[in-house]
């Protein structure tokens, strides 16, 4: 967002970052084996290509260095307040400006606010009885304790999601015993990863057309994959299921283990994971897959729901993130004193293309509700949002004392259409996932092709907006 502002000649902005460095996900997640499940040439900015990616699927460190390099190239650190947390943003209706308050007591005013907290940035640890009594090492995968030596330890991993399937194979080689607690098995397909040959890097660098073709081919291949998720009973959806089942049979020989790790829901209903080494790790003699839930935790053990006591030295949580409160810790207050988190809880995260919310003028959100995707790069979605936000900002240029807001009717129409589109897709086919609310309402996923999202966001629909004004003598620039 900051880079694109600068490219448009807009320099009067400030980034407020709670951490001490840029990088987001790829700064915080440094667990063993951490890597992206989107191919490198698509998981990068369209306006800042990187020709020398080392692998088809890059690891956390290389992506983090890419992001830090972008920040340096565009001199964004000079525009960033590091180590500062935004606690509240309030829309001043008398002046039509935003007032932003930080933890340290600083206050900033702005015509526009863009919230980009990241939907998967606040780790969740389940409230299991007794966990505060545990005397061993205990940490979440997103807060990996690199100072703790796992060599020869008895380790419990709770959770089998996207992070766990990456770090379990790595630590299984170190620990004396690994107890892997699985609540619901994921669908996993092979990860077609490899290192790029130096000649390929040469082509990417000196033949931009070849690089663009590679990016486009990856994008359209992913869109092709989506067609099998929109209709889970389609031949293509059945093909994906067959590939995943073959992956299990090929790598797991124990029939009982095969049964335990085979999902009973449609592929894609939960996030499809990519891995080549996860199933082989489960075959190891020192790894035990446990499908019995955790009842409680003691000072040096875990007690299962069936009453079995399992001694452990360390507990690693692979339990994901809090997605039901995407602005957790930050209060955004719009017109008439309405608070955004509360509004969303009462209105099932109703929004306008995951980018704006009625009643919060000149306030925009990146990677907001219903911009999540399970088949391609979120960077594509974010860039579509950024271009939309830039058009909104530019439309208000030279109009002090005015603000742009979404009409409630436009937001309602969009939300109803999105929920209707979600029906009869794999995401609403019966499983429990973080994509949906308890009542099955789609809170997170964009249930369609991403090129359709881009098409609908390519220009601002004037009839969907209203301009609110304040008195001329109360306005501010």
Secondary structure, DSSP 8 states (H G I E B T S, - for coil): -HHHHHHTT-----EEESSSSS-THHHH---TT-B-SS-TTTSS-TTS--TT-SBSS-BHHHHHHHHHHHHHHTT-GGGEEET--EEEEEEETTTTEEEEEETTS-EEEES-EEE---TT-SB-----TTGGG--SEEEEGGG--TTS--TT-EEEEE--STTHHHHHHHHTTT-SEEEEE-SS---EE-----B--HHHHHHHHH-HHHHHHHHHHHHHHHHHHHHHHHSTTSHHHHHHHHHHHHHHHHH---HHHHHHHS-SS-TTSS--EE-SSHHHHHTSTTEEEE-S-EEEE-SSEEEETTS-EEE-SEEEE---B--S-TTTT-EEE-GGG-BHHHHHHHTTT--BTTTB-TT-TTEEESS-TT-B-SSS-HHHHHHHHHHHHHHHHHHTTT-TTEEEEE-HHHHHHHHHHHHHHHTTSGGGSS---TTB-TTS-B-SB--S-HHHHHHHHSS--GGGEEEEE--GGG---
